[in-house]
Amino acid sequence: MTMQKKLLSGLFWVLLANLLVKPFWILGVEVGVQNAVGNEMYGFYFSIFNLSYILNILLDLGITNFNTRNIAQHPQLITKHLSGILGIKVCLLGLYLVVTFTVGALMGYGSEEFYLLAWLSLCQFLNSLILYLRSNFEGLLLFKWDSLFSVLDRVLMILICGCLLWSPLREEFNIYWFVYAQAIAYGLTALLAFAVIASKAKFSRLRWDWRFFLVILKKSAPFALLVLLMASYNRIDPILLRKLASNADAGIYAGAFRLLDALTMVAYLVSVPLLPIFSRLCKEMKPVTFHLSPFTSHLSDILRLVFWPMMLFAVGVSVACAVWAEPIMQLLYHNNFTPYVPVFRVIIFGIIPISITYIFGTLLTAGGYLRQLNIFAASTLLLNIVVNLLLIPYFGATGSAWASLTAQSFMAITQLLLAIRLFRLPLKAFLPPSPHNIYKNLSLLLKHQTKE
């Protein structure tokens, strides 16, 4: 298959699986949980969840993104790396627990917060393990398996939470049941994903080689810093809201953020096959030839397949959601929808810069420009914190939404300009593909799927 057909094949399976499952999870189960437990308790959960989420980089240290790029370029290394990296993941769990509970203590957490943090830490470890195992499928361009394990955990959570939420047990439902369901689903998914990739990689046992550990951690360190910084500027808003405002404000922000989180999943899913494909394309061409054909031609063709559809989707959805914010929030939160509307009208436009970031940030990552990306991400985090500190005391959750939109837009613009300069992207890379090319690529994709 050509790179374009591999990209379309990957997008087909990843989008199909996730669009069938994750909207129901986010807009059905998560909304149902928040309506069942209330804004105060959900805001309490959401702020602690975001702390565990930001620090989960300590469970990975950039290994997952490094592994996707490395296995895509050197698939013969999968057996060696699987046995060694799984050993690293076990060691990183201890580091994560020490740091997370230390931060919790510094933030003044009590026994209730620490109990929830412990369970969420377990969930983060299992989720990190799933993402690492999936990175091997992505690196080998086994997108069907990756698609299956990208939704299996959510399917299991939907089944468990559905039985609890839409049954007589709903009256007794609490936020801890929600967390227990996540732990069970993540555990089963991690076990099955490991069984499949172990059979393909001929895995035999864990390998405890400290020199290998240090080499991998050194190579993945720039990825780790980038993930930490991006997670921080994406997830720090409710933490600041809880400290500067209240649990209720954090809950309102979480409710408005939820639909943005669901919609940006489309951009994330597009980036999943883009990283290994961009990585292989960059490996085939030396950096000094990035501005020459055929690299520029191939890259432009791939970008044209994803850029315009993503922009049409992002702009169209954000405008429509802002116009119909009131009925959308009322549909989700019933009679208690009013506080969400002004926050949602601002934050939903974040889908536009986030989509740009997923496309061009992935390209820059594949090209190895991590130093520049880390500088941009650190600047974005600082900008987000400053704007939050200025606006939250006056505007609460709405001010935090403006801070998030400002930071996301800054990151998107800087990445786009850097990609244009470094890869010498021509104007045609941003023009929509012709109807003939769209029809040709879709025909080739359908023919390939039929053969499979």
C-alpha positions as CSV (number, residue, x, y, z in Angstrom):
1,M,0.0,0.0,0.0
2,T,1.1,3.6,-0.6
3,M,1.4,6.0,2.3
4,Q,-1.9,7.7,1.3
5,K,-3.8,4.3,1.2
6,K,-2.2,3.3,4.6
7,L,-3.4,6.6,6.1
8,L,-6.9,6.2,4.7
9,S,-7.0,2.6,6.0
10,G,-5.9,3.7,9.4
11,L,-8.3,6.6,9.6
12,F,-11.2,4.3,8.4
13,W,-10.7,1.7,11.2
14,V,-9.8,4.2,14.0
15,L,-12.6,6.6,13.2
16,L,-15.2,3.8,12.7
17,A,-14.5,2.2,16.0
18,N,-14.3,5.4,18.1
19,L,-17.2,7.2,16.5
20,L,-19.4,4.2,17.3
21,V,-18.5,4.1,20.9
22,K,-16.9,7.2,22.5
23,P,-19.8,9.7,21.8
24,F,-22.1,7.4,23.8
25,W,-19.5,7.2,26.6
26,I,-18.9,10.9,26.9
27,L,-22.4,12.2,26.2
28,G,-24.3,9.3,27.7
29,V,-22.4,7.8,30.6
30,E,-20.2,10.7,31.7
31,V,-23.2,13.1,31.5
32,G,-25.3,10.5,33.4
33,V,-22.7,10.3,36.1
34,Q,-22.5,14.0,36.6
35,N,-26.3,14.4,36.7
36,A,-26.5,11.5,39.2
37,V,-23.8,12.8,41.6
38,G,-24.2,16.6,41.1
39,N,-21.8,19.4,40.2
40,E,-20.2,19.6,43.7
41,M,-19.2,16.0,43.8
42,Y,-18.3,15.8,40.1
43,G,-16.2,18.9,40.4
44,F,-14.4,17.2,43.4
45,Y,-13.7,14.1,41.2
46,F,-12.7,16.1,38.1
47,S,-10.1,18.3,39.8
48,I,-8.4,15.2,41.4
49,F,-8.7,13.3,38.1
50,N,-6.9,16.2,36.3
51,L,-4.1,16.2,38.9
52,S,-3.6,12.4,38.3
53,Y,-3.8,13.0,34.5
54,I,-1.2,15.8,34.5
55,L,1.3,13.7,36.5
56,N,0.7,10.5,34.5
57,I,3.6,11.5,32.3
58,L,5.7,10.0,35.1
59,L,4.2,6.6,34.1
60,D,5.4,7.0,30.6
61,L,8.2,9.6,30.3
62,G,7.5,10.0,26.6
63,I,8.1,6.3,25.9
64,T,4.7,5.8,24.1
65,N,5.3,8.5,21.5
66,F,8.9,7.5,21.1
67,N,8.0,3.9,20.6
68,T,5.4,4.7,18.0
69,R,7.9,6.6,16.0
70,N,10.8,4.2,16.6
71,I,8.8,1.0,15.7
72,A,7.4,2.6,12.6
73,Q,10.9,3.3,11.4
74,H,12.5,0.1,12.8
75,P,9.8,-2.6,13.2
76,Q,12.5,-5.3,13.7
77,L,13.1,-3.9,17.2
78,I,9.7,-4.7,18.6
79,T,10.6,-8.0,20.4
80,K,13.6,-6.4,22.2
81,H,11.8,-3.2,23.1
82,L,8.6,-4.9,24.3
83,S,10.3,-7.0,26.9
84,G,12.5,-4.1,28.1
85,I,10.0,-1.3,28.1
86,L,7.4,-3.3,30.1
87,G,10.0,-3.6,32.9
88,I,10.5,0.2,32.8
89,K,6.7,0.8,33.1
90,V,6.6,-1.3,36.3
91,C,9.5,0.8,37.8
92,L,7.8,4.1,36.8
93,L,4.6,3.2,38.7
94,G,6.6,3.5,42.0
95,L,7.9,6.9,40.9
96,Y,4.4,8.1,39.9
97,L,2.8,7.1,43.2
98,V,5.5,8.9,45.3
99,V,5.3,12.1,43.3
100,T,1.5,12.1,43.0
101,F,0.9,11.6,46.7
102,T,3.5,14.1,47.6
103,V,1.8,16.7,45.5
104,G,-1.5,15.8,47.0
105,A,-0.1,16.3,50.5
106,L,1.3,19.7,49.5
107,M,-2.2,20.7,48.2
108,G,-3.7,19.8,51.6
109,Y,-5.6,16.7,50.6
110,G,-7.4,14.8,53.3
111,S,-8.3,11.1,53.6
112,E,-11.2,11.3,51.2
113,E,-9.1,13.0,48.5
114,F,-6.2,10.5,49.0
115,Y,-8.6,7.5,48.7
116,L,-9.9,8.8,45.4
117,L,-6.4,9.7,44.2
118,A,-5.2,6.2,44.9
119,W,-7.9,4.6,42.7
120,L,-7.4,7.2,40.0
121,S,-3.6,6.5,40.1
122,L,-4.3,2.8,39.4
123,C,-6.6,3.8,36.5
124,Q,-3.9,6.1,35.1
125,F,-1.3,3.3,35.2
126,L,-3.5,0.8,33.5
127,N,-4.5,3.4,30.8
128,S,-0.8,4.3,30.3
129,L,-0.1,0.6,29.8
130,I,-2.8,0.3,27.2
131,L,-1.5,3.3,25.3
132,Y,2.0,1.8,25.3
133,L,0.7,-1.5,24.0
134,R,-1.3,0.2,21.4
135,S,1.8,2.2,20.2
136,N,3.2,-1.1,19.1
137,F,0.2,-1.8,16.9
138,E,0.4,1.7,15.5
139,G,4.1,1.5,14.8
140,L,3.5,-1.8,12.9
141,L,0.6,-0.1,11.1
142,L,-1.8,-2.7,12.5
143,F,-4.6,-0.2,12.6
144,K,-7.4,-2.8,13.0
145,W,-6.0,-4.1,16.3
146,D,-5.3,-0.6,17.4
147,S,-8.9,0.4,16.7
148,L,-10.2,-2.5,18.7
149,F,-8.2,-1.7,21.8
150,S,-8.8,2.1,21.5
151,V,-12.5,1.5,22.4
152,L,-12.6,-1.8,24.3
153,D,-12.1,-0.1,27.7
154,R,-14.9,2.3,27.0
155,V,-17.3,-0.5,25.8
156,L,-16.7,-2.3,29.1
157,M,-17.2,0.9,31.1
158,I,-20.5,1.5,29.3
159,L,-21.7,-1.9,30.1
160,I,-20.8,-1.6,33.8
161,C,-21.9,1.9,34.3
162,G,-25.0,1.4,32.3
163,C,-26.1,-1.4,34.6
164,L,-25.5,0.9,37.6
165,L,-27.0,4.1,36.2
166,W,-30.1,2.8,34.4
167,S,-31.3,0.4,37.1
168,P,-32.8,0.7,40.6
169,L,-29.2,1.0,41.8
170,R,-29.1,4.6,40.4
171,E,-30.4,6.0,43.7
172,E,-27.3,4.7,45.5
173,F,-24.8,5.6,42.7
174,N,-21.8,7.5,43.8
175,I,-18.6,8.8,42.2
176,Y,-16.5,5.9,43.6
177,W,-18.6,3.4,41.7
178,F,-17.6,5.3,38.5
179,V,-13.9,5.0,39.4
180,Y,-14.2,1.3,40.3
181,A,-15.8,0.6,36.9
182,Q,-12.9,2.4,35.1
183,A,-10.3,0.3,37.0
184,I,-12.0,-3.0,36.0
185,A,-12.4,-2.0,32.4
186,Y,-8.8,-0.7,32.0
187,G,-7.5,-3.9,33.7
188,L,-9.3,-6.3,31.3
189,T,-8.3,-4.2,28.2
190,A,-4.6,-4.1,29.2
191,L,-4.6,-7.9,29.8
192,L,-6.1,-8.6,26.3
193,A,-3.9,-6.1,24.5
194,F,-0.8,-7.6,26.1
195,A,-1.9,-11.1,25.0
196,V,-2.2,-10.0,21.4
197,I,1.0,-8.0,21.0
198,A,3.0,-10.6,23.0
199,S,2.0,-13.2,20.5
200,K,3.0,-11.0,17.5
201,A,6.3,-9.9,19.1
202,K,7.2,-13.4,20.4
203,F,7.4,-12.1,23.9
204,S,8.9,-14.5,26.5
205,R,9.7,-12.6,29.7
206,L,10.5,-9.1,31.1
207,R,14.0,-8.0,30.6
208,W,15.7,-6.0,33.5
209,D,18.6,-4.3,31.7
210,W,19.4,-1.0,33.4
211,R,21.6,0.2,30.5
212,F,18.7,-0.4,28.2
213,F,16.4,1.5,30.6
214,L,18.7,4.5,30.6
215,V,19.1,4.6,26.8
216,I,15.3,4.4,26.3
217,L,14.6,7.1,29.0
218,K,17.2,9.4,27.5
219,K,15.8,9.1,24.0
220,S,12.2,9.5,25.2
221,A,12.9,12.4,27.6
222,P,12.0,15.2,25.0
223,F,8.7,13.4,24.4
224,A,8.1,13.2,28.1
225,L,8.6,16.9,28.6
226,L,6.3,17.7,25.7
227,V,3.5,15.4,27.0
228,L,3.8,16.9,30.5
229,L,3.6,20.5,29.3
230,M,0.7,19.8,26.9
231,A,-1.2,17.9,29.6
232,S,-0.6,20.7,32.0
233,Y,-1.9,23.5,29.8
234,N,-4.8,21.4,28.7
235,R,-5.9,20.2,32.2
236,I,-4.7,22.8,34.7
237,D,-7.9,25.0,34.4
238,P,-10.2,23.0,36.7
239,I,-7.4,22.7,39.3
240,L,-6.9,26.5,39.3
241,L,-10.7,26.9,39.4
242,R,-11.0,24.8,42.5
243,K,-8.3,26.7,44.3
244,L,-9.4,30.2,43.2
245,A,-13.1,29.7,43.0
246,S,-15.0,26.6,44.1
247,N,-15.8,22.9,43.4
248,A,-19.0,24.1,41.8
249,D,-17.1,26.3,39.3
250,A,-14.8,23.3,38.5
251,G,-17.9,21.2,37.9
252,I,-19.5,23.8,35.6
253,Y,-16.2,24.0,33.6
254,A,-16.1,20.1,33.4
255,G,-19.7,20.0,32.1
256,A,-19.0,22.6,29.4
257,F,-15.6,21.1,28.6
258,R,-17.1,17.6,28.1
259,L,-18.5,18.2,24.6
260,L,-15.3,19.9,23.5
261,D,-13.4,16.8,24.8
262,A,-15.8,14.5,22.8
263,L,-15.4,16.5,19.5
264,T,-11.6,16.9,19.7
265,M,-11.5,13.1,19.9
266,V,-11.9,13.3,16.1
267,A,-8.8,15.3,15.6
268,Y,-6.9,13.0,18.0
269,L,-8.0,9.9,16.1
270,V,-6.8,11.5,12.8
271,S,-3.4,12.1,14.4
272,V,-3.1,8.4,15.5
273,P,-2.2,7.0,12.0
274,L,-0.5,10.3,11.0
275,L,2.4,9.9,13.5
276,P,3.7,6.5,12.2
277,I,3.1,7.5,8.6
278,F,4.8,10.9,8.9
279,S,7.7,9.1,10.8
280,R,8.2,6.6,8.0
281,L,8.1,9.4,5.4
282,C,10.6,11.5,7.3
283,K,12.9,8.4,7.7
284,E,12.9,7.8,3.9
285,M,14.1,11.4,3.2
286,K,17.1,13.0,4.8
287,P,16.3,16.3,6.6
288,V,18.3,18.3,4.1
289,T,15.9,17.1,1.4
290,F,12.6,18.1,3.2
291,H,12.2,21.0,0.8
292,L,12.7,18.9,-2.3
293,S,10.6,16.5,-4.3
294,P,9.4,13.8,-3.8
295,F,9.2,14.4,-0.1
296,T,7.3,17.7,-0.3
297,S,4.9,16.3,-2.9
298,H,4.1,13.2,-0.7
299,L,3.7,15.4,2.4
300,S,1.5,17.9,0.6
301,D,-0.8,15.1,-0.6
302,I,-1.2,13.6,2.9
303,L,-1.8,17.0,4.4
304,R,-4.5,17.8,1.8
305,L,-6.3,14.6,2.8
306,V,-6.6,15.7,6.4
307,F,-6.3,19.5,6.8
308,W,-9.4,20.7,4.9
309,P,-11.8,18.1,6.2
310,M,-10.6,18.8,9.8
311,M,-11.0,22.6,9.3
312,L,-14.4,22.3,7.8
313,F,-15.5,20.0,10.7
314,A,-13.9,22.2,13.4
315,V,-15.2,25.5,12.2
316,G,-18.7,24.2,11.3
317,V,-19.2,22.4,14.6
318,S,-17.9,25.2,16.8
319,V,-20.1,27.8,15.1
320,A,-23.2,25.5,15.3
321,C,-22.6,24.7,18.9
322,A,-22.1,28.3,19.9
323,V,-25.4,29.3,18.1
324,W,-27.4,26.5,19.7
325,A,-25.5,26.4,23.1
326,E,-28.7,26.7,25.2
327,P,-30.6,23.8,23.7
328,I,-27.5,21.6,23.7
329,M,-26.7,22.3,27.3
330,Q,-30.4,21.8,28.2
331,L,-30.4,18.5,26.4
332,L,-27.4,17.3,28.5
333,Y,-28.1,18.8,31.9
334,H,-31.9,19.3,31.9
335,N,-33.2,22.1,34.1
336,N,-29.8,22.9,35.6
337,F,-28.3,24.0,32.2
338,T,-28.0,27.8,32.6
339,P,-24.6,28.0,34.3
340,Y,-22.9,26.0,31.5
341,V,-24.1,28.1,28.5
342,P,-21.6,31.1,28.7
343,V,-18.7,28.8,29.4
344,F,-19.6,26.4,26.6
345,R,-20.0,29.3,24.1
346,V,-16.4,30.2,24.6
347,I,-14.6,26.9,25.2
348,I,-16.2,25.1,22.2
349,F,-14.1,27.3,19.8
350,G,-11.0,25.5,21.1
351,I,-11.7,22.7,18.7
352,I,-10.2,24.8,15.9
353,P,-6.7,25.4,17.3
354,I,-6.7,21.9,18.9
355,S,-7.3,20.3,15.4
356,I,-4.5,22.4,13.9
357,T,-2.2,21.3,16.8
358,Y,-3.0,17.6,16.3
359,I,-2.0,17.8,12.6
360,F,1.1,20.0,12.6
361,G,2.3,19.0,16.1
362,T,2.3,15.4,14.9
363,L,4.3,16.4,11.8
364,L,6.8,18.3,13.9
365,T,7.1,15.3,16.3
366,A,7.7,12.9,13.5
367,G,10.4,15.2,12.1
368,G,12.2,15.3,15.4
369,Y,11.6,19.0,16.2
370,L,10.9,18.4,19.9
371,R,13.0,21.2,21.3
372,Q,11.0,23.8,19.5
373,L,7.7,22.1,20.5
374,N,8.7,22.0,24.1
375,I,9.5,25.7,24.0
376,F,6.1,26.5,22.5
377,A,4.4,24.2,25.1
378,A,6.2,25.8,28.1
379,S,5.2,29.3,26.8
380,T,1.6,28.1,26.3
381,L,1.4,26.8,29.9
382,L,2.8,30.0,31.3
383,L,0.3,32.0,29.2
384,N,-2.6,29.8,30.3
385,I,-1.7,30.2,34.0
386,V,-1.3,34.0,33.8
387,V,-4.7,34.5,32.0
388,N,-6.4,32.2,34.4
389,L,-5.0,34.1,37.4
390,L,-6.2,37.4,35.8
391,L,-9.7,36.2,34.8
392,I,-10.9,33.6,37.3
393,P,-11.4,36.1,40.2
394,Y,-13.8,38.2,38.1
395,F,-15.4,35.7,35.7
396,G,-15.1,32.3,37.3
397,A,-15.4,29.3,34.9
398,T,-16.0,31.6,31.9
399,G,-12.7,33.4,32.5
400,S,-11.0,30.0,32.7
401,A,-12.6,29.1,29.3
402,W,-11.1,32.3,27.8
403,A,-7.7,31.4,29.2
404,S,-7.9,27.9,27.6
405,L,-8.9,29.3,24.2
406,T,-6.2,31.9,24.3
407,A,-3.5,29.3,25.1
408,Q,-4.7,26.7,22.5
409,S,-4.7,29.4,19.8
410,F,-1.2,30.5,20.6
411,M,0.1,26.9,20.4
412,A,-1.7,26.2,17.1
413,I,-0.4,29.3,15.4
414,T,3.2,28.8,16.4
415,Q,3.2,25.1,15.4
416,L,1.6,26.0,12.0
417,L,4.2,28.7,11.2
418,L,7.1,26.5,12.3
419,A,5.9,23.6,10.1
420,I,5.6,25.8,7.1
421,R,9.1,27.1,7.6
422,L,10.9,23.9,8.4
423,F,9.2,21.6,5.8
424,R,9.0,24.3,3.1
425,L,5.3,23.6,2.8
426,P,3.8,25.0,-0.5
427,L,0.4,26.6,-0.9
428,K,-1.0,23.5,-2.4
429,A,-0.6,21.6,0.9
430,F,-3.4,23.8,2.3
431,L,-5.7,23.6,-0.7
432,P,-8.6,21.1,-0.8
433,P,-7.9,18.0,-2.9
434,S,-9.7,17.7,-6.2
435,P,-12.9,15.6,-6.3
436,H,-11.1,13.2,-8.7
437,N,-8.3,12.6,-6.2
438,I,-10.9,12.1,-3.4
439,Y,-12.8,9.6,-5.5
440,K,-9.6,7.8,-6.5
441,N,-8.3,7.4,-2.9
442,L,-11.7,6.3,-1.6
443,S,-12.0,3.7,-4.4
444,L,-8.5,2.3,-3.6
445,L,-9.4,2.2,0.1
446,L,-12.7,0.3,-0.4
447,K,-10.9,-2.1,-2.8
448,H,-8.2,-2.8,-0.2
449,Q,-10.8,-3.3,2.6
450,T,-12.7,-5.7,0.4
451,K,-9.6,-7.8,-0.2
452,E,-8.9,-7.9,3.5
